[in-house]
Amino acid sequence: MVPRLRLVFTLVLYLGLSALTNIVDRLLIEVKFSFPLVATRKFVNYAAVSAACGILYKMGYLRHKPIPMKSLLLFTGAFCADFMFSHLVLRSSSFGVFQVFRMLSTPTVLLINRIYGTTESGSILLSLLVTTVGLYIAIVRGYEGTAGTFLFGVLTTVSHALYFVWGHAILTRNDIQPLQLMLYHAPICAIVLGFCALFIDDKKSLFSFRPTGLLWIIFIFSCAVSFALQWVFFLLCKRLAPLSMCVFMQFRISLQFTLGFIFVMSFMEFANVLGISISFIGIFAYVWFKKRDAAQAGELAQHNGKDSDRLNVLFVREGRGEV
């Protein structure tokens, strides 16, 4: 029961840190931070995470553990590609269109699992379809963009899915802890994002940027939040299978929309209410079907005289195989 409670606590902590990140973004808007410098901000965050991991390593709180360079570069490359293509989509289209490409990461993970020989039951597939359709109804109000937007959207969908798949693989196959992965992942991301900032961010805003004392305080706080969010994300990435991670991210989107309408007191259209309700039904159905499949797998393992860990079957394994 303790591992299950620990997992629930980690999920809630990630949701809280995500909400805190949104609050930091609003604070940056209040102090007139130029959001064309989004890559620069990401670079600063990852440079700070790299420094924090380096300090923990020097103090002996973090041990070195070898990681295959190919796996590390693939995983880090997927993240950087996801960030860059997402930025390009948002520059040429609306937030709703961007979220559609994000939602398509779920069927992409299903396709990747299928390539690796993993299949899902019809009930699981139906629950995923219901969730995706619900979010589509709640968010999308038409397509705005060019052919380039569509291309960048497809690329961000694929890179986002691979980020989940390779993240789970590198953490579980090499049996490393999240902080150990951050020790190598963050410096590479900082270098790549620092280079990309010269091309993605507005150069005039970049070189004329003069932060105030208050902005520095918010920036330092955002770096601390970024460190915590990255650590918790890797904890989940190790514990949850890629498909379950996609569903959790869809739950986060639905929850953010719901809380946003409640606390901001903005007008909620019928399509928003209907779509979010449908998405929650799909998400809870997914969890219920996963529990059912886990129970059946546990009974089968017991019948065969094998030791069965139900939580591992529920959250780590997908269908009848593993990625």
Secondary structure, 3 states (H helix, E strand, C coil): CHHHHHHHHHHHHHHHHHHHHHHHHHHHHHCCCCHHHHHHHHHHHHHHHHHHHHHHHHCCCCCCCCCCHHHHHHHHHHHHHHHHHHHHHHHHCCHHHHHHHHHCHHHHHHHHHHHCCCCCCHHHHHHHHHHHHHHHHHHCCCCCCCHHHHHHHHHHHHHHHHHHHHHHHHHHHCCCCHHHHHHHHHHHHHHHHHHHHHHHCCHHHHHCCCCCHHHHHHHHHHHHHHHHHHHHHHHHHHHCCHHHHHHHHHHHHHHHHHHHHHHHCCCCCHHHHHHHHHHHHHHHHHHHHHHHHHHHHHHHHHHCCCCCCHHHHHHCCECCECC
